[in-house]
Amino acid sequence: MDKQYDHYIAVDWSIRNMAIARMTGKSNKISVVDVRSDVSELRLYLKSLRGSKALTLEETTTSQWLYTELKGDVERLIICDPVRNHLLSEGAKTDKIDASKLVQLLRANLLKEVYHSADCFLELRRLVSGYEDVVRAGVRLKNQRYSLLRACGLTGEESMETRLGRSIEQRVLEGLERQIVCNKEEKNRYEKDFKDLAKKHPEIRHQDSLPGIGLIGAVRIVSRVVCPHRFVKAGDYLSYAGLVKLERTSGQVTYGRKKSRYCRELKTVYKIGAVTAIGKNNPINDYYEYLIKEKKYPDYLARHKTARRLATLSLGVFKSGEKYRRETVEKGDQEIKNPGL
């Protein structure tokens, strides 16, 4: 934490009650109350405290709403990662105890912050979340239809007009087909909304200009990253996208590498984007060909490094606020002999 505050407050929020723990900057004493959950009462409590205030809550389904409601009432609001708060798992567990431990971690600056924002991309993030739910539901429905057809001795690839002999199976099949049609219509509505949002947000159009990144991928990138400047180094962004592993070293001995806790959606976008760009006339394919022919990398490793290069370009485009331009990248890249990236 970059500065000291007069009050440190931690809230353990649930549907029925909230535990509020507070420490001051001059005392180690912790005061805790457990009252009925009411965001207006919490705001009144915060306004009654004189001086600067730092507030923390754990990441939950209500954390974005609470962040939006309370951001203007404190100098610093931290939504923290509960996975990192191992101190909370020790000893007895009650809402008051959890809030007391949380405020100690806040004052000691030991919390891992989860990024939240109240800007214009909030609606985009919710729209993308709904779209991904629709896509998952569509995959589940198609798998159910395939399993039903296979159970009836068919290949599973028959047309939607397929009719089964027995009435029960036919009824189930017709129900699945109606749901698949409705799911496709809903998916198309989401994609139309994405096209409209691309006209409103230039960041989406900039990502869409990258090789292998289409409109859906661009929307998913912008909705997850929101603010690219929070990633100071490209390595931080690659870790967030799950494209690098973290070294484990102790006593000058290396114990291998481990995966970071990453955003699976971003990793999917860049992996698919790299595969889509390979084989076409673009700098991403040029880099892939360079790795295969000159560096003699195996195909799987070359594809992975290509995905990392695509992610690095994506971050650069996001930070620059401009569309991807091939000639600019070619001019500035002296890393490889093959021109284009």
C-alpha positions as CSV (number, residue, x, y, z in Angstrom):
1,M,0.0,0.0,0.0
2,D,1.5,3.3,-1.1
3,K,0.4,5.4,1.9
4,Q,-0.8,5.2,5.5
5,Y,-4.5,5.7,6.3
6,D,-6.3,6.9,9.4
7,H,-8.7,3.9,9.3
8,Y,-8.4,0.4,8.0
9,I,-11.8,-1.4,7.5
10,A,-12.5,-4.9,6.5
11,V,-16.1,-6.2,5.7
12,D,-17.1,-9.8,5.6
13,W,-20.3,-9.5,3.5
14,S,-23.0,-12.1,3.2
15,I,-26.7,-12.1,2.3
16,R,-28.0,-11.8,5.8
17,N,-25.3,-10.1,7.8
18,M,-22.0,-8.3,7.5
19,A,-19.1,-8.3,10.0
20,I,-17.1,-5.0,10.0
21,A,-13.6,-4.9,11.6
22,R,-11.7,-1.6,12.0
23,M,-8.2,-0.7,13.0
24,T,-6.6,2.8,13.1
25,G,-3.2,3.8,11.8
26,K,-2.0,4.5,15.4
27,S,-3.4,1.5,17.3
28,N,-3.3,-2.3,17.0
29,K,-6.7,-2.6,18.7
30,I,-9.5,-4.2,16.5
31,S,-13.1,-3.3,16.9
32,V,-15.6,-5.6,15.3
33,V,-19.4,-5.5,14.9
34,D,-21.8,-7.9,13.3
35,V,-25.0,-6.3,11.9
36,R,-27.6,-6.9,9.2
37,S,-26.4,-6.5,5.6
38,D,-27.3,-3.1,4.4
39,V,-25.2,-1.2,2.0
40,S,-26.7,2.2,2.9
41,E,-25.9,1.6,6.6
42,L,-22.4,0.7,5.6
43,R,-22.0,3.9,3.7
44,L,-23.2,5.9,6.7
45,Y,-20.7,4.1,8.9
46,L,-17.9,5.0,6.5
47,K,-18.9,8.6,6.3
48,S,-19.0,8.9,10.1
49,L,-15.2,8.1,10.2
50,R,-13.0,11.2,10.1
51,G,-9.8,11.0,8.1
52,S,-8.6,8.8,5.3
53,K,-10.0,5.3,4.9
54,A,-8.9,2.1,3.3
55,L,-11.5,-0.6,2.8
56,T,-11.3,-4.2,1.8
57,L,-13.7,-7.0,0.8
58,E,-13.1,-10.5,-0.5
59,E,-13.9,-11.4,-4.1
60,T,-17.4,-12.8,-4.3
61,T,-20.4,-12.7,-6.6
62,T,-21.4,-9.4,-5.0
63,S,-18.0,-7.7,-5.0
64,Q,-18.5,-5.8,-8.3
65,W,-21.7,-4.3,-7.0
66,L,-20.2,-3.4,-3.7
67,Y,-17.2,-1.9,-5.4
68,T,-19.4,0.4,-7.5
69,E,-21.5,1.4,-4.4
70,L,-18.6,2.1,-2.0
71,K,-15.8,3.3,-4.2
72,G,-16.7,7.0,-3.7
73,D,-16.8,6.7,0.2
74,V,-13.2,5.7,0.8
75,E,-9.7,6.7,-0.4
76,R,-8.7,3.2,-1.3
77,L,-10.9,0.2,-2.0
78,I,-9.3,-3.3,-2.4
79,I,-11.2,-6.3,-3.6
80,C,-8.8,-9.1,-2.4
81,D,-8.2,-12.6,-3.6
82,P,-9.6,-15.1,-0.9
83,V,-7.4,-17.9,-2.2
84,R,-4.3,-15.9,-1.0
85,N,-5.7,-15.3,2.5
86,H,-4.4,-18.5,4.1
87,L,-4.5,-16.9,7.6
88,L,-8.3,-17.0,7.5
89,S,-8.2,-20.9,7.4
90,E,-6.5,-21.2,10.7
91,G,-8.4,-21.6,14.0
92,A,-12.1,-21.1,14.6
93,K,-14.1,-19.5,11.8
94,T,-16.8,-16.9,12.2
95,D,-17.7,-13.8,10.3
96,K,-16.2,-11.6,13.1
97,I,-12.9,-13.7,13.2
98,D,-12.6,-13.5,9.4
99,A,-13.1,-9.8,9.3
100,S,-10.6,-9.3,12.1
101,K,-7.9,-11.3,10.2
102,L,-8.8,-9.5,7.0
103,V,-8.2,-6.0,8.5
104,Q,-4.8,-7.1,9.9
105,L,-3.8,-8.3,6.4
106,L,-5.0,-5.0,5.0
107,R,-3.0,-2.9,7.4
108,A,0.1,-5.0,6.9
109,N,-0.3,-4.6,3.1
110,L,-0.4,-8.4,2.6
111,L,-3.5,-8.6,0.4
112,K,-3.5,-9.7,-3.2
113,E,-5.8,-7.3,-5.1
114,V,-8.3,-8.5,-7.7
115,Y,-8.8,-5.9,-10.4
116,H,-12.2,-4.2,-10.5
117,S,-13.4,-1.2,-12.5
118,A,-16.6,0.9,-12.6
119,D,-15.9,2.3,-16.1
120,C,-17.8,1.9,-19.4
121,F,-16.5,-1.7,-20.0
122,L,-18.6,-3.1,-17.1
123,E,-21.6,-3.6,-19.4
124,L,-19.3,-5.3,-22.0
125,R,-17.9,-7.7,-19.3
126,R,-21.4,-8.7,-18.4
127,L,-22.4,-9.2,-22.0
128,V,-19.4,-11.4,-22.7
129,S,-20.2,-13.4,-19.6
130,G,-23.7,-14.0,-20.8
131,Y,-22.4,-14.9,-24.3
132,E,-20.0,-17.5,-22.9
133,D,-22.9,-19.1,-20.9
134,V,-24.9,-19.4,-24.1
135,V,-22.0,-21.0,-25.9
136,R,-21.4,-23.5,-23.1
137,A,-25.2,-24.3,-23.1
138,G,-25.1,-24.8,-26.9
139,V,-22.2,-27.3,-26.6
140,R,-24.0,-29.2,-23.9
141,L,-27.2,-29.5,-26.0
142,K,-25.4,-30.7,-29.1
143,N,-23.5,-33.3,-27.0
144,Q,-26.9,-34.5,-25.6
145,R,-28.3,-34.8,-29.1
146,Y,-25.3,-36.7,-30.3
147,S,-25.5,-39.1,-27.3
148,L,-29.2,-39.8,-27.9
149,L,-28.6,-40.5,-31.6
150,R,-25.7,-42.8,-30.8
151,A,-27.8,-44.6,-28.2
152,C,-30.3,-45.3,-31.0
153,G,-27.7,-46.9,-33.3
154,L,-27.1,-43.8,-35.4
155,T,-23.9,-42.0,-36.2
156,G,-24.9,-38.8,-34.3
157,E,-24.3,-36.6,-37.4
158,E,-27.8,-36.9,-38.8
159,S,-29.8,-33.8,-39.9
160,M,-32.3,-32.0,-37.6
161,E,-35.1,-33.7,-39.5
162,T,-34.1,-37.2,-38.3
163,R,-37.0,-39.2,-36.8
164,L,-36.5,-42.0,-34.3
165,G,-38.7,-45.0,-34.2
166,R,-39.9,-45.0,-30.6
167,S,-42.0,-42.1,-29.3
168,I,-40.1,-41.4,-26.1
169,E,-36.7,-41.0,-27.9
170,Q,-38.4,-38.9,-30.6
171,R,-40.0,-36.6,-28.0
172,V,-36.6,-36.0,-26.3
173,L,-34.9,-35.4,-29.6
174,E,-37.5,-32.8,-30.7
175,G,-37.1,-31.0,-27.4
176,L,-33.3,-30.9,-27.8
177,E,-33.6,-29.6,-31.4
178,R,-36.0,-26.8,-30.3
179,Q,-33.5,-25.8,-27.6
180,I,-30.6,-25.9,-30.1
181,V,-32.5,-23.6,-32.5
182,C,-33.3,-21.2,-29.6
183,N,-29.7,-21.3,-28.4
184,K,-28.4,-20.4,-31.9
185,E,-30.8,-17.5,-32.2
186,E,-29.7,-16.1,-28.8
187,K,-26.1,-16.5,-29.8
188,N,-26.7,-14.5,-33.0
189,R,-28.3,-11.7,-30.9
190,Y,-25.2,-11.5,-28.7
191,E,-23.0,-11.4,-31.8
192,K,-25.1,-8.5,-33.2
193,D,-24.6,-6.7,-29.9
194,F,-20.9,-7.2,-30.2
195,K,-20.9,-5.6,-33.7
196,D,-22.7,-2.6,-32.3
197,L,-20.3,-2.3,-29.4
198,A,-17.3,-2.4,-31.8
199,K,-18.7,0.8,-33.4
200,K,-18.8,2.4,-29.9
201,H,-15.4,1.2,-28.6
202,P,-12.3,1.7,-30.8
203,E,-10.4,-0.7,-28.5
204,I,-12.4,-3.6,-30.0
205,R,-11.7,-2.5,-33.5
206,H,-8.0,-2.3,-32.7
207,Q,-7.8,-5.8,-31.4
208,D,-9.9,-7.1,-34.4
209,S,-7.2,-5.7,-36.7
210,L,-4.6,-8.3,-35.3
211,P,-4.0,-11.5,-37.4
212,G,-6.1,-14.4,-36.1
213,I,-8.2,-12.2,-33.7
214,G,-11.8,-11.9,-34.9
215,L,-14.6,-9.8,-33.5
216,I,-15.5,-12.3,-30.8
217,G,-11.9,-12.7,-29.7
218,A,-11.4,-8.9,-29.7
219,V,-14.5,-8.4,-27.5
220,R,-13.3,-11.1,-25.1
221,I,-9.8,-9.5,-24.8
222,V,-11.1,-6.0,-24.1
223,S,-13.7,-7.2,-21.6
224,R,-11.1,-9.1,-19.6
225,V,-8.2,-6.7,-19.8
226,V,-10.2,-3.4,-19.5
227,C,-7.1,-1.3,-18.6
228,P,-3.8,-2.5,-20.3
229,H,-1.6,-0.1,-18.3
230,R,-2.1,-2.2,-15.2
231,F,0.4,-4.6,-16.8
232,V,3.8,-2.8,-16.5
233,K,5.7,-5.5,-18.3
234,A,4.8,-7.9,-21.2
235,G,5.8,-10.8,-18.9
236,D,3.1,-9.8,-16.4
237,Y,0.5,-9.9,-19.2
238,L,1.7,-13.3,-20.5
239,S,1.5,-14.7,-17.0
240,Y,-2.1,-13.4,-16.7
241,A,-2.9,-15.0,-20.0
242,G,-1.4,-18.3,-18.9
243,L,1.2,-18.4,-21.6
244,V,4.3,-18.5,-19.3
245,K,5.2,-20.5,-16.3
246,L,6.8,-19.2,-13.1
247,E,10.2,-20.4,-11.9
248,R,10.5,-22.1,-8.5
249,T,14.0,-21.4,-7.0
250,S,15.3,-21.8,-3.5
251,G,18.9,-21.8,-2.3
252,Q,20.1,-21.3,-5.9
253,V,18.4,-24.6,-6.8
254,T,15.7,-24.6,-9.4
255,Y,12.7,-26.9,-8.7
256,G,11.0,-26.6,-12.0
257,R,8.2,-24.2,-13.0
258,K,4.6,-23.9,-12.0
259,K,1.5,-22.5,-13.7
260,S,0.2,-19.1,-12.6
261,R,-3.4,-18.5,-11.8
262,Y,-4.4,-17.2,-15.1
263,C,-7.4,-16.1,-17.2
264,R,-8.5,-19.1,-19.2
265,E,-10.5,-17.1,-21.6
266,L,-7.5,-15.0,-22.7
267,K,-5.4,-18.1,-23.1
268,T,-8.1,-19.7,-25.3
269,V,-8.3,-16.5,-27.5
270,Y,-4.6,-16.3,-28.2
271,K,-4.1,-20.0,-28.7
272,I,-7.0,-20.1,-31.2
273,G,-5.8,-16.9,-32.8
274,A,-2.3,-18.2,-33.4
275,V,-3.6,-21.4,-35.0
276,T,-6.0,-19.3,-37.2
277,A,-3.2,-17.0,-38.3
278,I,-0.7,-19.8,-39.2
279,G,-0.8,-20.7,-42.9
280,K,-1.9,-17.2,-44.0
281,N,0.1,-14.2,-45.2
282,N,0.7,-12.3,-42.0
283,P,3.6,-11.6,-39.6
284,I,2.3,-14.2,-37.1
285,N,2.7,-16.9,-39.7
286,D,6.1,-15.5,-40.7
287,Y,7.3,-15.8,-37.1
288,Y,5.9,-19.4,-36.9
289,E,7.8,-20.3,-40.1
290,Y,11.0,-18.8,-38.7
291,L,10.7,-20.9,-35.5
292,I,10.1,-24.1,-37.5
293,K,12.7,-23.7,-40.3
294,E,15.5,-21.7,-38.7
295,K,15.2,-22.4,-34.9
296,K,14.1,-26.0,-35.5
297,Y,11.4,-25.8,-32.9
298,P,8.9,-28.7,-32.7
299,D,5.5,-27.7,-33.9
300,Y,3.8,-27.6,-30.5
301,L,6.5,-25.3,-29.0
302,A,6.4,-23.1,-32.1
303,R,2.7,-22.7,-31.9
304,H,2.9,-21.8,-28.2
305,K,5.6,-19.2,-28.8
306,T,3.5,-17.8,-31.6
307,A,0.6,-17.4,-29.3
308,R,2.9,-15.5,-26.9
309,R,4.0,-13.2,-29.7
310,L,0.4,-12.6,-30.6
311,A,-0.5,-11.7,-27.0
312,T,2.5,-9.3,-26.8
313,L,1.3,-7.6,-30.0
314,S,-2.2,-7.4,-28.6
315,L,-1.0,-5.7,-25.4
316,G,1.0,-3.2,-27.4
317,V,-2.0,-2.4,-29.7
318,F,-4.2,-1.9,-26.6
319,K,-1.6,0.4,-24.9
320,S,-0.9,2.4,-28.1
321,G,-4.6,3.1,-28.8
322,E,-4.1,2.5,-32.5
323,K,-4.9,-0.3,-35.0
324,Y,-2.3,-2.9,-35.7
325,R,-0.1,-1.9,-38.7
326,R,2.2,-4.5,-40.2
327,E,4.7,-2.1,-41.6
328,T,5.3,-0.5,-38.2
329,V,6.0,-3.9,-36.6
330,E,8.4,-4.9,-39.5
331,K,10.4,-1.7,-39.2
332,G,10.8,-2.0,-35.4
333,D,11.6,-5.7,-35.2
334,Q,15.3,-6.7,-35.5
335,E,15.0,-9.9,-33.5
336,I,14.6,-12.3,-36.4
337,K,15.8,-12.4,-40.0
338,N,12.4,-13.2,-41.5
339,P,10.7,-9.8,-42.1
340,G,7.2,-9.2,-40.8
341,L,7.4,-9.5,-37.0
